[in-house]
Amino acid sequence: MSFRYMRVIVFFDLPTKTSKDIKNYSKFHKFLLKNGFMMLQNSVYSKIVLNQTSANLLSSRVRANSPEKGNIILLSITEKQFNKMEYIIGEQKDSVVSSSDRVVLL
């Protein structure tokens, strides 16, 4: 099996006007954290996966757990493309793995 590490990035903008909206936002946010997504910045989360097949599976899980209202965008890119991201203002967060080094799975 060939491993081509990918990043699945989720961009979202969900309404928080009513108590139901807030509950849906919290549920979606908890889903992302429970499934290993790390925050890049507010409402932008990313997760590393082994290959395109894993990225497709994760994308379908995000779709299945998305609330009815709001905007949610999924982007799958290779780890090499992710590492070309440039920080213009601010600093990279330590909690996000961002290197082209091999990932060792135990």
N, C-alpha and C positions, 0 to 999 in steps of 0.2 A: 504494500500500500504506500502510495506516495503522499507525503505531507507537504502542503503548501499553505503555510499559516496565513490566515485571513483575519481581518478585523470586521466586526459587524458594529456599525455606529448607528445609534438611535437618536434622532433629533425629535423633540416633541414640544408642543405648546398646547396645554390642556386648560379648559376653562375652570375657574375656581369661584364662580359667582354664588352658587347654591350649595347647600350642605351635601347634596347628592354628587355635585361636581367635585367637591373636595374629597369625598369618599372614593370616587372613581380615580382621582389623581393619586391619592395615597395608595390605593390598591395596585395601580400600574407601577408606581415608583417602587413599592415593595417587591413586586414581581421582578423588576429589573435587578434589584439588589440580590434577591434570593437566587437568581439565575446567573450570578457572577459578573454582572456589568459594573464597570467602574466609571465614576463621574469624571468627565473631562472638563466641563464647565456646566453652569446651570442649564438644565434640560438637554444636555448632550452627554450620552453615555456610550461606552464602547466595551466590547468583549473580544478576546482573542479566541479563535477556533482553529481546528486542525486543517480543514480544507473546505472547498466550496460546498460539498455535501453537508457538512456540519453547519455551515453558514445558512444554507437553505432551510435546514431543519429548525435552526434557531429563529430564523425570520418567520417561519410559519407559526412558531410558538408565540412570538411577539404579536403577530396578527390576531391569533386566537385570544390573547389576553388584553387586547386594546379596548379602551372605552369607546362608546358610540360617538362622542363629540370630541372635537379638537383636531389638531394636526399632528400626525406622527409620520416621520420619514425614516426609512431604513437605507443604509448605504453599506455595501460590502466591498472592501478593498483588500489588496494584499498587504502583508506586513511590511514589505519593502516600500510600498506607496505610503503607508501610514508613517513610516520613519522619515519620510521626506517632509512631513508637516513642519512648518516653521512658526515658532512663537515670536510674534512681533512685540507684543507688550505682555508682561506677566511672565510667570515661570512655569515650567513643567511640574506637574504634581508627582511626588514620589510614589504614590500608590498605583500609578499607571505604568505598566511594563511597556517601555518604548525603546527597544533596541533590536538590532538584527541578529543578535546572538541566538543560538539554538535554545529552545525551550525543552527542559528535561522533565518528563512525566514520570512520576513514581507510582 
